[in-house]
Amino acid sequence: MLKDRVLIIFAKAPVDGTVKTRLIPEYSPSQAASIHQQLLEFVLERIAFLQGFDIELHCAPDQNHEFFKALKNQYQLKLKSQTSGDLGQRMNNTISQALTEYKKVVLIGSDCPVIDSHYIQQAFNELEKKSTVLGPAEDGGYVLIGVTKLKSRLFKDIDWGSEYVLQQTLDQLEPEKPALMKTLWDVDRPEDVLRFENLNQNFEM
């Protein structure tokens, strides 16, 4: 019998030069990695102890980094390693597998510091009425995707990292009209770091 709800968080290991590379060179590779690490911790503080659904942290390149192990212990998370492939392939594989265990699957990244418990709960509520829900991002992407069934082309022919991600995703969903939630911002550019710094009293550089 399927369980009801799971929240999946995608995260990369905070390795210098491999995360938040669009912040470089304004920030050094080590600073970008630190910002990435602080973002994930900030997001987890806001949502990790929510009730009503399971939470899984899906790690890249795998779950063996000491940072992930520490988060598992601190937040009582289930760790899983992401599969290979581009972002679309990894999301497709992850959600496909999750739907064999859960009726409703919501996936977020680790770089939207304004996502909160209300937003997550709203996404699950939307999946009572729609088979897909999207949380748009200010930069043209999305900060959240939730499904009860997976359309085969949902993650194909998407220019990941571009301003066209949300619209291309909507095009792939046609003629279905997914639920669209409030637009949020995430941290991809140096100016976004200042917004995060103003939000996070414990921010360190």
C-alpha positions in Angstrom: 0.0 0.0 0.0 1.3 3.4 -1.0 2.2 6.0 1.7 0.7 9.4 1.2 3.4 12.1 1.0 7.1 12.6 0.7 9.2 15.8 0.4 12.5 15.3 -1.5 15.3 17.9 -1.2 18.0 17.9 -3.9 21.4 19.0 -2.6 25.0 18.9 -3.8 28.0 18.3 -1.5 29.6 21.7 -0.6 32.8 21.1 -2.6 34.7 24.2 -3.7 34.3 24.9 -7.4 31.3 22.5 -7.9 28.4 24.4 -6.3 27.0 27.9 -6.8 29.4 28.5 -9.7 27.4 31.4 -11.0 28.5 33.3 -7.9 32.1 33.0 -9.0 34.3 35.2 -9.4 32.5 37.8 -7.3 32.7 35.1 -4.5 35.6 32.7 -4.3 34.9 29.0 -4.9 35.2 28.3 -1.1 32.8 31.2 -0.3 30.3 29.9 -2.9 30.5 26.5 -1.3 30.0 28.0 2.2 26.9 29.9 0.9 25.5 26.7 -0.6 26.0 24.9 2.7 24.4 27.7 4.7 21.4 27.8 2.3 20.8 24.1 2.8 21.0 24.4 6.6 18.7 27.4 6.5 16.1 25.6 4.5 16.2 22.5 6.7 15.7 24.6 9.8 12.5 25.9 8.3 11.0 22.6 7.2 12.8 19.6 8.6 10.6 19.1 11.6 7.3 19.3 9.8 4.8 16.6 10.4 2.6 14.8 8.0 5.1 13.6 5.4 8.5 11.9 5.1 11.5 13.9 4.2 14.4 12.6 2.1 17.7 14.4 1.2 18.9 13.3 -2.2 22.6 13.9 -2.4 25.0 14.5 -5.3 27.4 13.1 -6.2 26.4 10.6 -3.4 25.5 10.5 0.3 28.9 9.9 1.7 30.1 13.5 2.3 30.5 14.3 6.1 28.2 17.3 5.8 25.3 15.1 4.7 26.0 12.6 7.5 25.9 15.4 10.0 22.6 16.7 8.6 21.1 13.2 8.8 21.9 13.0 12.5 20.8 16.5 13.2 17.5 16.5 11.4 16.7 12.8 11.3 16.6 12.7 7.5 16.7 9.8 5.2 19.7 10.1 2.8 19.8 8.8 -0.7 22.3 9.3 -3.5 21.1 11.0 -6.7 21.4 9.0 -10.0 23.6 10.0 -12.9 22.6 12.3 -15.7 21.6 15.9 -16.1 19.2 17.6 -13.7 16.1 16.5 -15.7 17.2 12.9 -15.8 18.0 12.9 -12.1 14.6 14.4 -11.2 12.8 12.0 -13.5 14.5 9.0 -12.0 14.0 10.2 -8.4 10.3 11.1 -8.8 9.6 7.9 -10.8 11.0 5.8 -7.9 9.2 7.8 -5.3 5.9 7.3 -7.0 6.3 3.6 -6.4 6.2 4.3 -2.7 4.1 7.5 -2.3 0.9 8.9 -3.7 2.2 12.5 -3.7 5.8 13.6 -4.3 7.1 17.1 -3.8 10.7 18.0 -4.8 12.6 21.2 -4.0 16.2 22.3 -4.2 18.4 23.7 -1.5 18.7 27.3 -2.5 15.3 28.9 -1.9 15.6 30.4 1.6 12.1 31.8 1.6 10.4 28.5 1.2 8.6 27.5 4.4 6.2 25.1 6.0 3.1 26.8 4.6 4.4 26.7 1.1 5.2 23.0 1.3 1.8 22.2 2.8 0.1 24.2 0.2 1.9 22.2 -2.5 0.6 19.0 -1.1 -2.9 20.4 -0.8 -2.8 21.4 -4.5 -2.0 17.8 -5.4 -5.4 16.8 -4.0 -6.9 18.6 -7.0 -4.2 18.6 -9.7 -1.7 16.0 -10.8 1.1 18.6 -11.0 2.0 21.7 -9.0 4.8 24.2 -9.7 6.4 26.9 -7.5 7.7 29.5 -10.0 11.0 31.3 -9.4 11.7 35.0 -10.1 14.4 34.0 -12.6 12.1 32.0 -14.8 12.8 28.6 -13.3 10.9 26.9 -10.5 11.7 26.3 -6.8 9.2 23.4 -6.3 7.6 20.7 -8.4 5.0 18.2 -7.1 3.3 15.3 -8.9 0.9 12.5 -8.3 1.7 11.0 -11.7 4.7 11.6 -14.0 4.3 12.7 -17.6 7.0 11.1 -19.7 8.2 14.3 -21.3 8.1 16.5 -18.2 11.9 16.9 -17.9 12.9 16.6 -21.5 14.1 19.4 -23.8 14.5 21.8 -20.9 17.3 24.4 -20.9 18.2 23.9 -17.3 19.6 27.0 -15.6 18.0 29.3 -18.1 15.1 31.8 -17.8 13.0 29.5 -19.9 12.7 26.5 -17.6 9.2 27.2 -16.2 7.7 28.1 -19.6 9.3 25.0 -21.3 7.9 22.8 -18.5 4.5 24.3 -18.9 4.8 23.6 -22.6 5.6 19.9 -21.9 2.6 19.6 -19.7 0.1 20.8 -22.3 -2.8 20.4 -22.4 -2.7 19.9 -18.7 -2.8 23.1 -16.6 -0.8 22.6 -13.4 -1.4 24.4 -10.2 0.9 27.4 -10.0 1.9 28.7 -6.6 3.3 32.0 -5.4 6.5 33.1 -7.1 9.6 32.9 -4.9 13.3 33.8 -5.3 16.3 31.6 -5.0 20.0 32.3 -4.7 21.8 32.0 -8.1 23.4 35.5 -8.5 25.6 37.7 -6.3 22.7 40.1 -5.7 20.7 37.2 -4.3 23.3 36.5 -1.7 22.6 40.0 -0.2 18.9 39.1 0.1 19.9 35.9 1.8 22.2 37.7 4.1 19.4 40.1 5.2 17.2 37.1 5.9 19.7 35.0 7.8 21.0 36.5 11.0 23.6 33.7 11.3 25.0 34.3 7.8 28.8 34.1 7.8 31.3 34.8 5.0 
